[in-house]
């Protein structure tokens, strides 16, 4: 009797499942993980559909996510995204992914071009010619989109071509008006005043001409602005001294 009481008074141990059972308990009930890399998507027993369509949707979705990761850093043109991602995705999937991003406004060549034109003019004072070349040749933007973006800053093509060539000599050097021509003059005058340590006038002129031409301005426009520096700024500095 005593032995029987001891037997029933002994606490029962909780038996934990073995590692093999744990793996079985964690397995999904209604899905099968495909083994091959090309068919990695899980298929639902209750669903259906074409396997090729699922694979295509996977490729498009992956290409779209990859493009979005790039766009989170800075704006990219469609051609830039294609160049960066063409080795990772098929041409069909990548084209479809970029088309979908464009349709919902997450990628726009027009916006890329507008931002590029504003930045290169406001910060670096690139000429319309150099900006257009960079948009078309480097960023892969089409000519029409490039021209529309340039018009926002420089006006019509014929206006942009003559804006810096025929700028009048009677403009007040301290005047902020006059559009892009006056904006360039302000930048040129600051650059000239920053060369006070250069003792030779000829050396200052060469540097000024080179600075303008590296930004894509023609010889005529570069010469005009350089002459204005000599006539308006150099003479004023000589009179002060």
Phi, psi and omega in degrees: 000318180294319179297322179295320179295320178297321180299315181283339180277349180288126182295141179280139178273139177280124182270117179274148181293147179290164179306325179296319177294323178302316180298321179294323180291331182278349184291140177294149186278319190246016182232154176234124179279120179291141186278319185288151181295324183288343180233059186278349182288140178283141181250136180271131179299329184278350184256191179207208176115168182274133181296322180296320178296320179298317179297319179296317178298322177299314181296318179295316181296318179294319178296321179295317179295321178296319178294320179296324177297320178293318181292342178288343179268317180195165177291137176238143172284165180298321180294322178296317179296320178298316180298319183286330188250357187293336179277349184256339184224158177291156182298323181293313181296318182293319179297317179294320180296316180291326177296318179295320178295322179292322182296325181265006175082015179273346174218133183211119176296327179297317179293320177301314181295318181297314179297318182296315180297313181299317182294313184291333176278309184295320186268314189251349181057046172288145178285162176304324181296314181290321179297316180299316180298317181294320180296315186280313187277323185264318182265350176073022178280141181289160186301317183296317179295320179297316181295322179296321178291322179294324180298331181298330182254314190256354182084194181299156181307318180293328177289320180294324182293327184258356185299321184261344181284316187249028181294132188293154179277349186267015181279135178294127184294341178261006182276129179274353179280181177099006175070211186294330179297315179290325177297319178295319179299320177299317179293320180295317181295322176296319179297318181295315179295335178283355179256030181297332180287345178277114187282328184275128178296321180297321179294321178295320179295318179298318180294321180293317177299316180296320180298317180289317183289328176296337178269004172097007180279147182292167178298322181297311181293320180297319180293320181298312182292325178293318178297321179296325176297316181295315185287323188260325185261316182293320179294323178295320179294322178295321180292328179292318180285000000 
